[in-house]
């Protein structure tokens, strides 16, 4: 479900995952993509920036989940 949220609102997905610094960086990229989408001239750049924000969010969320899983396994021993 968090990955679905990352498609539309990637900064919010990162905040829910507990990564506020990454969320701020991602919010800048995401807002630039929205601004570029509004303009007709830079519409393609908006899509590229949105794609960068989405990939960044997915990578950070996946990394956070792997770290949590590794800590859980280490504490289980």
CNS distance restraints for C-alpha pairs under 8 A (distance, minus, plus):
assign (resid   1 and name CA) (resid   5 and name CA) 6.49 0.50 0.50
assign (resid   2 and name CA) (resid   6 and name CA) 6.22 0.50 0.50
assign (resid   2 and name CA) (resid  13 and name CA) 6.04 0.50 0.50
assign (resid   3 and name CA) (resid   7 and name CA) 6.59 0.50 0.50
assign (resid   3 and name CA) (resid  13 and name CA) 7.60 0.50 0.50
assign (resid   3 and name CA) (resid  58 and name CA) 6.74 0.50 0.50
assign (resid   4 and name CA) (resid   8 and name CA) 7.19 0.50 0.50
assign (resid   5 and name CA) (resid   9 and name CA) 5.68 0.50 0.50
assign (resid   5 and name CA) (resid  10 and name CA) 6.51 0.50 0.50
assign (resid   5 and name CA) (resid  12 and name CA) 7.61 0.50 0.50
assign (resid   5 and name CA) (resid  13 and name CA) 5.77 0.50 0.50
assign (resid   6 and name CA) (resid  10 and name CA) 3.95 0.50 0.50
assign (resid   6 and name CA) (resid  11 and name CA) 7.43 0.50 0.50
assign (resid   6 and name CA) (resid  12 and name CA) 7.51 0.50 0.50
assign (resid   6 and name CA) (resid  13 and name CA) 5.29 0.50 0.50
assign (resid   6 and name CA) (resid  14 and name CA) 7.74 0.50 0.50
assign (resid   6 and name CA) (resid  54 and name CA) 6.17 0.50 0.50
assign (resid   6 and name CA) (resid  57 and name CA) 6.34 0.50 0.50
assign (resid   6 and name CA) (resid  58 and name CA) 6.96 0.50 0.50
assign (resid   7 and name CA) (resid  54 and name CA) 5.97 0.50 0.50
assign (resid   9 and name CA) (resid  13 and name CA) 6.44 0.50 0.50
assign (resid  10 and name CA) (resid  14 and name CA) 6.33 0.50 0.50
assign (resid  10 and name CA) (resid  23 and name CA) 7.71 0.50 0.50
assign (resid  10 and name CA) (resid  26 and name CA) 7.07 0.50 0.50
assign (resid  10 and name CA) (resid  27 and name CA) 7.61 0.50 0.50
assign (resid  10 and name CA) (resid  30 and name CA) 7.52 0.50 0.50
assign (resid  10 and name CA) (resid  53 and name CA) 6.73 0.50 0.50
assign (resid  10 and name CA) (resid  54 and name CA) 6.02 0.50 0.50
assign (resid  10 and name CA) (resid  57 and name CA) 5.82 0.50 0.50
assign (resid  11 and name CA) (resid  15 and name CA) 6.31 0.50 0.50
assign (resid  11 and name CA) (resid  22 and name CA) 7.94 0.50 0.50
assign (resid  11 and name CA) (resid  23 and name CA) 4.61 0.50 0.50
assign (resid  11 and name CA) (resid  24 and name CA) 6.96 0.50 0.50
assign (resid  11 and name CA) (resid  26 and name CA) 5.60 0.50 0.50
assign (resid  11 and name CA) (resid  27 and name CA) 5.22 0.50 0.50
assign (resid  11 and name CA) (resid  30 and name CA) 7.58 0.50 0.50
assign (resid  11 and name CA) (resid  57 and name CA) 7.45 0.50 0.50
assign (resid  12 and name CA) (resid  16 and name CA) 6.26 0.50 0.50
assign (resid  12 and name CA) (resid  23 and name CA) 7.10 0.50 0.50
assign (resid  13 and name CA) (resid  17 and name CA) 6.26 0.50 0.50
assign (resid  13 and name CA) (resid  57 and name CA) 7.47 0.50 0.50
assign (resid  14 and name CA) (resid  18 and name CA) 6.37 0.50 0.50
assign (resid  14 and name CA) (resid  19 and name CA) 5.44 0.50 0.50
assign (resid  14 and name CA) (resid  20 and name CA) 6.83 0.50 0.50
assign (resid  14 and name CA) (resid  22 and name CA) 6.91 0.50 0.50
assign (resid  14 and name CA) (resid  23 and name CA) 5.20 0.50 0.50
assign (resid  14 and name CA) (resid  57 and name CA) 6.42 0.50 0.50
assign (resid  14 and name CA) (resid  60 and name CA) 7.66 0.50 0.50
assign (resid  14 and name CA) (resid  61 and name CA) 6.84 0.50 0.50
assign (resid  15 and name CA) (resid  19 and name CA) 5.49 0.50 0.50
assign (resid  15 and name CA) (resid  20 and name CA) 5.41 0.50 0.50
assign (resid  15 and name CA) (resid  23 and name CA) 5.92 0.50 0.50
assign (resid  17 and name CA) (resid  61 and name CA) 6.64 0.50 0.50
assign (resid  17 and name CA) (resid  64 and name CA) 7.62 0.50 0.50
assign (resid  19 and name CA) (resid  23 and name CA) 6.11 0.50 0.50
assign (resid  20 and name CA) (resid  24 and name CA) 6.23 0.50 0.50
assign (resid  21 and name CA) (resid  25 and name CA) 6.48 0.50 0.50
assign (resid  22 and name CA) (resid  26 and name CA) 5.99 0.50 0.50
assign (resid  22 and name CA) (resid  60 and name CA) 7.80 0.50 0.50
assign (resid  23 and name CA) (resid  27 and name CA) 5.88 0.50 0.50
assign (resid  24 and name CA) (resid  28 and name CA) 6.50 0.50 0.50
assign (resid  25 and name CA) (resid  29 and name CA) 6.75 0.50 0.50
assign (resid  26 and name CA) (resid  30 and name CA) 5.98 0.50 0.50
assign (resid  26 and name CA) (resid  53 and name CA) 5.71 0.50 0.50
assign (resid  26 and name CA) (resid  56 and name CA) 7.37 0.50 0.50
assign (resid  26 and name CA) (resid  57 and name CA) 7.32 0.50 0.50
assign (resid  27 and name CA) (resid  31 and name CA) 5.88 0.50 0.50
assign (resid  28 and name CA) (resid  32 and name CA) 6.20 0.50 0.50
assign (resid  29 and name CA) (resid  33 and name CA) 6.28 0.50 0.50
assign (resid  29 and name CA) (resid  49 and name CA) 6.25 0.50 0.50
assign (resid  29 and name CA) (resid  50 and name CA) 7.24 0.50 0.50
assign (resid  29 and name CA) (resid  52 and name CA) 7.74 0.50 0.50
assign (resid  29 and name CA) (resid  53 and name CA) 5.98 0.50 0.50
assign (resid  30 and name CA) (resid  34 and name CA) 6.37 0.50 0.50
assign (resid  30 and name CA) (resid  49 and name CA) 6.82 0.50 0.50
assign (resid  30 and name CA) (resid  50 and name CA) 5.81 0.50 0.50
assign (resid  30 and name CA) (resid  53 and name CA) 5.86 0.50 0.50
assign (resid  31 and name CA) (resid  35 and name CA) 6.18 0.50 0.50
assign (resid  32 and name CA) (resid  36 and name CA) 6.11 0.50 0.50
assign (resid  32 and name CA) (resid  46 and name CA) 7.10 0.50 0.50
assign (resid  32 and name CA) (resid  49 and name CA) 7.15 0.50 0.50
assign (resid  33 and name CA) (resid  37 and name CA) 6.08 0.50 0.50
assign (resid  33 and name CA) (resid  45 and name CA) 7.15 0.50 0.50
assign (resid  33 and name CA) (resid  46 and name CA) 4.03 0.50 0.50
assign (resid  33 and name CA) (resid  47 and name CA) 6.57 0.50 0.50
assign (resid  33 and name CA) (resid  48 and name CA) 7.64 0.50 0.50
assign (resid  33 and name CA) (resid  49 and name CA) 5.05 0.50 0.50
assign (resid  33 and name CA) (resid  50 and name CA) 5.35 0.50 0.50
assign (resid  34 and name CA) (resid  38 and name CA) 6.33 0.50 0.50
assign (resid  34 and name CA) (resid  46 and name CA) 6.35 0.50 0.50
assign (resid  34 and name CA) (resid  50 and name CA) 7.81 0.50 0.50
assign (resid  35 and name CA) (resid  39 and name CA) 6.75 0.50 0.50
assign (resid  35 and name CA) (resid  46 and name CA) 7.28 0.50 0.50
assign (resid  36 and name CA) (resid  40 and name CA) 7.74 0.50 0.50
assign (resid  36 and name CA) (resid  41 and name CA) 7.97 0.50 0.50
assign (resid  36 and name CA) (resid  42 and name CA) 5.20 0.50 0.50
assign (resid  36 and name CA) (resid  43 and name CA) 5.58 0.50 0.50
assign (resid  36 and name CA) (resid  44 and name CA) 7.93 0.50 0.50
assign (resid  36 and name CA) (resid  45 and name CA) 6.44 0.50 0.50
assign (resid  36 and name CA) (resid  46 and name CA) 4.56 0.50 0.50
assign (resid  37 and name CA) (resid  42 and name CA) 6.70 0.50 0.50
assign (resid  37 and name CA) (resid  43 and name CA) 4.67 0.50 0.50
assign (resid  37 and name CA) (resid  44 and name CA) 7.60 0.50 0.50
assign (resid  37 and name CA) (resid  45 and name CA) 7.78 0.50 0.50
assign (resid  37 and name CA) (resid  46 and name CA) 4.94 0.50 0.50
assign (resid  37 and name CA) (resid  47 and name CA) 7.22 0.50 0.50
assign (resid  38 and name CA) (resid  43 and name CA) 7.24 0.50 0.50
assign (resid  39 and name CA) (resid  43 and name CA) 6.26 0.50 0.50
assign (resid  42 and name CA) (resid  46 and name CA) 6.39 0.50 0.50
assign (resid  43 and name CA) (resid  47 and name CA) 6.64 0.50 0.50
assign (resid  44 and name CA) (resid  48 and name CA) 6.42 0.50 0.50
assign (resid  45 and name CA) (resid  49 and name CA) 6.13 0.50 0.50
assign (resid  46 and name CA) (resid  50 and name CA) 6.05 0.50 0.50
assign (resid  47 and name CA) (resid  51 and name CA) 6.12 0.50 0.50
assign (resid  48 and name CA) (resid  52 and name CA) 6.24 0.50 0.50
assign (resid  49 and name CA) (resid  53 and name CA) 6.21 0.50 0.50
assign (resid  50 and name CA) (resid  54 and name CA) 6.10 0.50 0.50
assign (resid  51 and name CA) (resid  55 and name CA) 6.09 0.50 0.50
assign (resid  52 and name CA) (resid  56 and name CA) 6.03 0.50 0.50
assign (resid  53 and name CA) (resid  57 and name CA) 6.16 0.50 0.50
assign (resid  54 and name CA) (resid  58 and name CA) 6.23 0.50 0.50
assign (resid  55 and name CA) (resid  59 and name CA) 6.13 0.50 0.50
assign (resid  56 and name CA) (resid  60 and name CA) 6.18 0.50 0.50
assign (resid  57 and name CA) (resid  61 and name CA) 6.03 0.50 0.50
assign (resid  58 and name CA) (resid  62 and name CA) 5.99 0.50 0.50
assign (resid  59 and name CA) (resid  63 and name CA) 6.07 0.50 0.50
assign (resid  60 and name CA) (resid  64 and name CA) 6.10 0.50 0.50
assign (resid  61 and name CA) (resid  65 and name CA) 6.22 0.50 0.50
assign (resid  62 and name CA) (resid  66 and name CA) 6.21 0.50 0.50
assign (resid  63 and name CA) (resid  67 and name CA) 6.16 0.50 0.50
assign (resid  64 and name CA) (resid  68 and name CA) 6.22 0.50 0.50
assign (resid  65 and name CA) (resid  69 and name CA) 6.11 0.50 0.50
assign (resid  66 and name CA) (resid  70 and name CA) 6.08 0.50 0.50
assign (resid  67 and name CA) (resid  71 and name CA) 6.18 0.50 0.50
assign (resid  68 and name CA) (resid  72 and name CA) 6.18 0.50 0.50
assign (resid  69 and name CA) (resid  73 and name CA) 6.23 0.50 0.50
assign (resid  70 and name CA) (resid  74 and name CA) 6.10 0.50 0.50
assign (resid  71 and name CA) (resid  75 and name CA) 6.08 0.50 0.50
assign (resid  72 and name CA) (resid  76 and name CA) 6.17 0.50 0.50
assign (resid  73 and name CA) (resid  77 and name CA) 6.94 0.50 0.50
